[in-house]
């Protein structure tokens, strides 16, 4: 499949008779399997067959998981934050006529029924409120002082926090670590033998961790990503690099079943290299555990994979260089600290299935070493999700389809008492089905054995409680039934659904509801949402509220949650980012935030972008534009998704370009009065320069305002295009 495979085969086979007689030929090609050309006496073999790997089609296309942007899920009635006024209720997107021109506005309602209309071009003033508390916050009073006080308190808290984080970082930077060797030939071969196409996020995460590992300070990197986005491969590359440099690796996982799975995955991936991999868990007999502990002490075990048993006092590493902690949120602080204190100079790589929202990620860049995986693997397909009433015919059809393709399935049922009855009922529908039962009240060791038997395909269906929801990776299990799907929360349903569709096969998830059950409005909404959000990376959208708060809690500590509740999650992250930049003595972040209020008809018409969520997302991105290439990219996207943009949409893009020009001249706002375009500025020298170079006459009247007279120009264009052209001509940078 790759030149590296070819080179390795050449080395392995160079002493054979076929190679010496010149009968062996290597070529790089993408074949599904080998074949024989009898007449020509040629035998063709693929690398996948020789190395006992599954052949994988290297697809070039991929979908991108949506990073969390809390704004795009906005619906009327949701709580929002207006940066100037505080917490209000979003009442929808409305077209309002102003100065004879139509523009779209977000309507926000505050305490006492007061409403404010925010132009779509100023959408950055509004953020969706995510506070993480169960109590609904009070709406702000327009003109009240409580919002200002809450914001000041949050600013003070994040300033202290930024100092604390940077102090931790400085301490870490001064500690001496283990500089690993640069990539050698084996490392390059190991990387090249990955049978899939890496995602761009994986590549940047791998590059970053290799730089960290080669540096003389200890690494402490966090890899975050949704279910099945390729965190394990990143960990394997790091482990292989540590072993190549002569060090041992400890891999900590939360469950025995997961330890067994990682053990198999690491062994299979490193089979072609002389790496000794051992496991330490309840699956090992006491004798095996004692033997493994001895090998660790002697330095004979290169990689040790296990549960918290790996962090026990009797496990003494000969030459530990790297600790990998999987599903970090499921380990107690004590376990992690025990490892870090006993081996203070080792590199630590932490994996978390909680995707960090983009806003928090940006706020912490430069403080914590974080890699966010946002792109799903190329071959992966979205899980087809269906909500349906219990129906024997449908159930039989779905089970038989999975059996016919040699697959396995899960049946989630959360009542242990009647599991045997349910198993008998399913068996009556599909007599040929082999069923295993698993739940948390089984005797010790029995559940693990059931899981192992399921992995070994000793039965077709695992009937289990929600214990299966964390970390199981069984590529052959691609159909799931969730009994009484209406009883589960959104994030639980998403976690459960993440157990299927782990490979390139189409997976199915059926949410079953009793035939006579009346659903509550909330349950109906949840089931509709899980059915709608079934695309790759949907965890970013579905578990948005849950993940934002859980992500914040994991990284920032519980003492900050009060401030998050007061000012909302997104504003908290913005304040934190500003505080970090200030503490690092960096200039404030540049933004093209210019208030433009000209009589221009600029919006995305309803018949052009009919979906409200897409429209708000586009408005949001247009206000975040920071360079001319961004405008070009959005225009190309509009043409690709919706066709040729109509005039109001074109003017919206031109308004974005005008905002960039205005920001580059240090302008704060562009407004109109009867006879002038009014420029408010913050930088007098830039304003003087503009007045000198502009082809349009500009009058500077005082230390903050300048005027462009309009009497000599024809401004009668009904859509206001003349105002746009005049303003752009005045601010044009030659």
N, C-alpha and C positions, 0 to 999 in steps of 0.2 A: 504493500500500500504506500510506503514512504521510502525515500532514499536511505533513511537510517535502518529500516528493516532489511533492505538489500545489502547494506554494508555489513550488518550483523550476520546475515546468512552466509555471505562470502567468507567471513572470518571462521564461522562454525564449520563450513564444509570444505575449506581449502585443502585439507589433507585427504579428501576422499578420492577414489579412483575416477569418478565422473569429472571432478574438477581438474585433476591432473591430465586427463585425456581431452580436456577442452569440450566436454559434452554438456557442461552446466552453464546456463545463461541466465543472467538476472535482468529483469526489466520492471520499471515502476508502472503499475496499472491498477485500475479499480475493477476487480472481477468479483462476482458473487461466489464463484467456486471453480475448482480445477476441472480439466477434461483431457481426453486422450485423442490425438490425431493418429489413427492406426496406420494408414498408408504411409504417412510421412515419418512414422516412428518417433513422434514427439509426445512427451507427457508434460502437461502444464499444471503446476501446483501453486496455490496461493499461499502467501505468508500466514494468513489466518489459519489455514489448514495445518501448516507445519508447526505453528506456535500454539495450536489448540485454542484459538480465540474465535469468538463469533464474528463472521464477516459483517462489517457495518458500512452502510452506504453513506458516503460523506456529502451530506446535503449542504448546499451553499446558502439556502434561504433560512431565515428564522424570524420568529415573532419576538417582540420585546415585551417583557413584563412591565406593567405600568408602575413606576415608582409612586410612592404615596404622595398625592397632592390632595390634601384634605378638601380643597375647594371644589373639585370637579363633581363631587357627590352631592352638591347643594340642592335642596328642594325647598319650596315655599313652606314656611313654618319653622325652619331650622334656625338655631341661634347663630349669630355672627358677631364679629367684633368690628366696629368702625374705629380706625386708629385714632381719630380725634374725639369721638364721643363715647366709646365703650360698647357694652353688650346690647344688642338689639335683635329683632326678629326679621328674618329675610321674608319679604312678601312677594317676590317674583321679579321677572324682567319685563319691563313695560316700555313701549314706544311713546315718547313724549315730544310734542312739538314745541320748539323753542326758537324764537326769531325766524319763524317761517320754515325751519328745517326740522326733519324728524331725526331723533337720536334715541338709542336704547339706554335705559337707566335701570339700575338695581334699586328697588324700593325697600328701605329699612324702617321698621317701626320701633320706636323707643317707648319708655314709660309714659303713661298718660295718652297714648295713641298718636304722639307726634311722629310724623313720617319725614324721612330725608330721601331724596332721589340722587343717587350717585351715577354719573355718566359711565357708560361701559369703558370709555377710554381712561377712567380713573379707578378701575376695578381693584387696583392694588391697595386702595384704602380700606377694602373690606376683606376680612378673613373668616373662614368658618370657625366657630367656637368649639374647641375640644378641650374640656377641662378636667376630665377624669374623675369627677365626683358624681355621686348618685343624685344629690340634690340639685334641682334646677336653679341656676343663678337668677338673681333679680335683674330686670332690664334697667339700663342706665337712664338717668334723667338728663335731657339735653340742658347743658349749662351747669350741671352739678359738678362738685369737686371730688366726689368719691373715686371716679375713674382716674383722675390725675394722681391722687394719693396712692391708689393700687399700683399704678404704673411705676411711680417713684420707688415704692417698696420692692417691686420685682427687679427694678434696675439695680438697686443696692444689693439685693441678694445675688444676682448673677455676677456682679462685679467681684464680690467675695469668692464666689464659686470659681470664676475664671482664674483668680489669683491662686486658689488652692490647686486647681488642675495643672496650672503651669509650674507650680512649685514641685508637684509630683513628677511632672515630666522632666524638670531640671535635675531632680535627684536621680531619676532613672538614667539620664544621659551621662551622669558622672560615674555610675557604677561600671566596673569592668566586666564584660561578658566574654563569650566565646566566639571569636571570629571564625566562621566556617570557610572552608576552601571554596574558591570560585568553581563554577561548573566544569566538570571533567567530561571525558568522552562517554563514560557510563551514564552520567546524568543526562547528557544530550540524547543518548539512545533511549533511556527510560522515558524522557519527555516525548520523544518521537513515537514511541510504541503505544501511546494513548490511542485507542481505536476510534475515538470520536473527534469531531472538529471542536476545538475549544471555543467558548464564547469570548467576546472581547473583554467582558468583566473578569472572567477567569484568568485570562492572559495578564491583565494589568495587576490582579491580586497576586499572581505567581511572581511577576517581576518585582513587585514591591516587597514581598516577603523574602525573596532571594537577596535583595539589597540589604534588608534588615539583618538577615542571618550572617551576611559577610561583614557587617559592621562590627566594631569592637565593643559596642554596648549591647546589653541583653534585649532581645526582641520582645515586644508585648503587643501582638497584632490581633485584632478582632475581625473575623470574617462573618458577615451577615448575609442572609439570603432566604428566600421563600423555599418551601418544600421542594426538594429535587432540583435545585439550581446549580449543583456541581461543587459543593463545599468539600466533599470527601477527596476528590481528585487533587484539589489545592493542598489538602493536608498530606496526601501521599507524596506529592512532589517535595514538600518541606521535609518529610520523614526520610525520604531517599537521600536528600542533600546532606542531612545530618549524619546518616550512616556512611555515606561516601567520604565524609570528612573525618570518620573514625569515632563517632559518638553514638551513644545509645539514645533511643526514643521511647517515651512513655505516652501511650494513648489512653486517655480516660473517657469512658462512656458511661451513661447513667444506668443501663439495664444489661442483664446477662445475655439476653437475646441479641441486643445490638452489638455486644462484644463479640459474640459468635459470628455475626454477619460481617463486622469489620475485619475480623481475623481471616475469614474466607476471601473477602475482597482484596486485602493486602497481599495475601499469599498468591492469589491468582495473578494480580497485577505485577508482582515482583518475581514470578516463577523463573524468569530467565536470568536472574542475577543472584549471586551468592549472599543473600540476606537471610539471617536467622530470625524468624518471627515466632513469638510465643504468646500464649494467652493466659490470663489469670482471672478466673471467675468461678462461680459455684459449679459450672459444668465440668471443671477439672477435679479429679479425685485428690484427696489430701496428699497422696504420693506424688502425683503430677505437679501439684502446687509446690511441694518442697523441692522437687527437681528444678522447676522453673526459677524459683527464688535463688537456688545455688548457681544456676547458669547466669542469672542477672548479676549476682555478686562477682562471678569470675569474668564477666564481660563477654560471655559467649552468646547471649541473647541480644540481638541488635535492636529489635522493636518488640515492645511488650504492650499488648492490648488487653484492657480489662476494666472492671468496675472500680469502685473506690478501694478495692483490695490492693490495687497498685500503689496507693498512697499509704499503705500500712507501715508500721514501724519496722517490721522484720524485712521489708523489701529494700535492700541496700544496693543502689546502682553503682557499677564500677566506674562508669564514665558518662554520666547523663548529659546530653547536650540540648535536647528539645522535649518539651511537654506539650501535647496536643489535648485540649479539653473540648469534647464534643457536647453539644446541648448544654452550654455553660449554666443556663438559668436553672437547671435541675440539680446542680451540685450545691451543697452548703458552702458558705464562705470558709468554714474551718478546713475542709478538704483541700480547697485551692491554696489557702494560706500555708497549710502544712507543707505542701509540695514546694511553694515559692520560697519559704523560709529555709527548708532543708537544702534546697538547690537554688540559692539566690541569684546565681549568675547565668542560669540556663535561659534559653529562648522559650517563650510561651506563645503558643498559637491557640486562640479560642474560637470555636465555631458556634454560631447561634442561629437557630431557625426563625428567630424574630427579625423580620426585615426592619432595618432602621429607616424611619421616614427621612426623605431627602432633606427636609428643613433641619432636623437634628444632626444629620450627617454633615451638612455644610457648616453648622455651628461648631462642631467638634473637630473639624479638619485642622490639623496643626497642633491639636492638644492630645488626642488619642489617635493611634494608628488604626484606621478602620478601612476595610475594603467591603464595598456593598456589591453583591451579585444581583443584578436586575434582569439579566437575559436568560431565558430558559434554554436548555440544550436544543440543538437544531432538530433532532429527530422526534422530540417530545410532542405529543398531541394533547389538546385539551380534553379533559374528562367529560364525556357526554352525560349530562345530568337530567334526570326525569323525575317529576313528582307524580305519583300515581296511587290510586286506591289499590288495596290488596286484591290481586286477581290471579287465580291458580294458573290459567292459560298463559298469561303474560310471564308469570314466574317460571313456568316450565320452558317457555320459548327462550328466555334470557339465559337460564342455566344450561340448556342443551347447546345453545350457540357457543358458550364459553367452553363446554366440554369438548365440542367438535373441533375446536382449535387447540386442544391440549392445555387449556388454561385452568387457573384456579380462582376461587372467589371467597369473599368474606360475607358473613351475614351478621350484622350488629344487632344485638337484642339485649337490652340492659336490665332484664329481670331474670335473675339466676333461677328462681323457683320453678318456672315453667319452661326452662330450656330444653329438657328432654322431650316434653310434649311437642314443642315447636319442631325439634329435629325429626320426630316421627311424622309430623304433618308434612314437612318438606320432602321427606323420604317417600311418602305416599304419592306426592306429585311427580317426583323424579326417582323411581326405584333404583336406577343404576348409579345414583350419586353416593360417593363416600363422604361422610360427614365426621368432623372432629369437633369437640366442644372445649372451650377454654374460658376461664374466668378467674378472678383474683382470690376466690375462697377455696381454690383447690389445694391439696397438700403440697408442701414444699417440693419443688423439682418436677411435679406433674405438669404444671403449666409450661415450663421451659421445654419439657419433652414433647408436649403437643406442638409447640412452635417449631421445634426442630423437625418433627415428623412432617409438618406442613411444608416447611422449606424443602424437605426431601421428596415432596409430592406423594406421600403415603396416603393422603386423602385429598379430595377435590375442594371441599368447602370447610372453612373454619367458622363455626358458629360461636361468637364471642361477645363479651361486653366491650365497653369503650377502652379496655386496657390496650387494645391494638393501636390506639391513636398516635403514639409517639414513636417516631424513628424507624419503624419496620420498613425494610426495603426488599420486597419480594417481587422481582420483575415479572414472574409468571402469573401473579394474581392481578387480574384486570377487570373484575366485575365485583361491585359491592352493593349489598342491599342493606338499607338502614330501616329497621322496623320502628314504627311510631316516630317517623322523622320530624313530626311537628313538636316533639318534646325537647328537641336540642336547640342550643344557641347557635348563632351563625358561625362563630369561630370554631366551635366543636365540630360542626358539620364540615367545615373546610379542612380541618385537621384530619378528620376521618377520611374524607374524599382523597386527601393527599397520599393515602396508602396504596391507591391504585393508579395506573397510568405512569408507572415509574420507568417504563422502557418505551420502545417505539410503537407498541401496539395500541390500537384504539381501545380506550377503557370506558366503562359505563358505571354510573352510580344511580341506583334507584332509591328514592325516598318513599317508603311505603306508609300509607295512612289507612287506618281501619275503615271498612266500607261505610259504617254507620256513624262515624265520628264527625261531629260538628267542630270546625276549626275556629279558633278565636281570630280576630283581625290581626293581632301581632304575629301569631303562628303563620297565617297566610302570607304576611309580608316577608317573613323570614324565608319561607319555602320559595316564594317568588324570587327573592334576591339571590338565593344560592343557585337557583336554576338559571337566572340571568347572568350571574357572574361566574361563568364556568370557563372563561378563557385563561390562557397561561398567565401565571402571576396574579391571578385574581385575589390571592391572599392579601396583596397590598391594598386592594380596595375593600374587600369584605371585612377584614379584621382591622380596618383602619383605626377605629377608636381604640379597640383593645390593644393593638400593637403600639400605637403612638404612646399610650400611657405606660404600657409594660416596658416598651423600649426606653422611655424616659426614666422610669423607675430603676431599671437595671443599670443604666449608665450614670444617672445623676443623683440617685439616692432619694429616699422618701421625704426628706426634709424640704425638698424643692416643690413637692406636689401642691402645697397651698398656693404658691405663687403661680403655678401653671393654671390652677383653677381660677385664680383672680383675673389673669390677663389673657388666658387662652394659650393653647400649645404653640401655635405658630409665632405669635408675638414674643412669647417667652424665648423661643429659639433665635429670633432676630436680635433680641436684647443680649442674649448670651453670645451670639456671633460678634456683635459690636464690642461687648466687654472684652472678649478674647483678643480682638484686634487691638484694642486700646492697651491691654496689659502687655501685648507683644510689641507695643510702640509702632504699630503699623498704621498707615493713613486710613481714614474711614473708607468703606467700600464705595466705589463710584457707582452712581446709578443715574439713568436717564429719566429722573422723576421730575418732569416739567408739567405744570398745570396748563393745558391748552383748552381755552374756551372760545372757539371761533364758530360763527354760524355756518358750519359745514355738515352736510348730510353724509355721515360716515358711520356705517354699521354693517353687520352681516345679515342680509335679508332672510326672513323666515323660509322662503321658498328655495333659498340657496343652501343654508345650513339648518335643516328642520329640527334636528335633535338638540334640545336645550343644553344637555350636558356637554356635548361637543362644542357648542357655541361658547359657553362660559369658559371652557378649557382654552379655546382659541383666544378669547378676549384676554384671559389671564396671561397667556404666553406673550401676547402682543405688548402688554404693559411691562413685561420683563425683558424686552429686547435691549441688548447692550451694544450691538454693532450691526453695520449694514448687511453683513452676510446673513444674520438672523432673519431680517425682513425678507431677503431673497428666498431663504429656506422655507419660511411660512407660506410665501406666495406659491412656490413649487408644490408644497403639500396641499394647498387649497385646490390648485389646478388638478392635482392627481386624484384627490378624494371627491371633489364636488364639481369639477369642470371649470370653465373659464369664469373668473370672478366678475360679478356685475359691478357697475360704476360705484355704488356705495361701499362695496368691499375693497375696491381698488383705492378709494379715498381713505379708507381705514388704514391701509398699508402705507399710503403716502403720509398720513398723519404720524405714523410710527417713525418714518424717516425725518419728518419735521421735528419730532421730539428729540431725536439724536442730535440734529444740527443745533437745536436750542440749548441742549445740555452742554455741548462742546463750547458754546459761547458763555456758559455760566448763567444762563437765564433761569428764573424761577417760575415765571408764568407768561403766557401770551393771551391777552383778552382784548375785547373791543369796547370802544364807546362810539358815539355817533359818527365821528369823523376820523378816528385813528385806530390803528392796532397798537395796543399798549404793551410794552416789553418791561417786565419787572426783572431786575438783574441783581446779582450778588457780588460781581467782580467788576469794579470800575475800569481797571486797565483793559480787560477783555472787551468791555462795552465801547471804550474809546477806539480800540482797534477795529471793532465791527463797524462803528460809524464811519471810520476812514475808508475801509475796504469795500463796504457794501455798495452795489450799483443802485440801490434804492435809498433816497434821502431818509436819514434817521436823526431825530432831534433828541438830545439828552437834556432832560429838564431839571433833574435833581440827582441826589446820590443813590436813588433806587429805581427811577423810572425813565424810560425813553419812549418816544412816539414815532410811528410811521404814518404820515398823512395819507388818506386814501382818495382825496378829492380829484386827483389827476387820473384815476384808474376807473375802469368800468367794472363795478361790483354787482351787476344785475343778474349774474348767473343764478338760477333758482336753487341749484344744489350746493351753492357756496364754494364752487371750485376756484373762483377768482380769489377769494380770501386765502385759500391754501397756496395758490400759485404765487401770490404777492409775498406772503410770509416766507415761503421757501426761497424766493428770489432774493429777499432781503438778508436771509441768514446763510445763503449758499457759501460753502467754503471752496474757494477756487483752487 
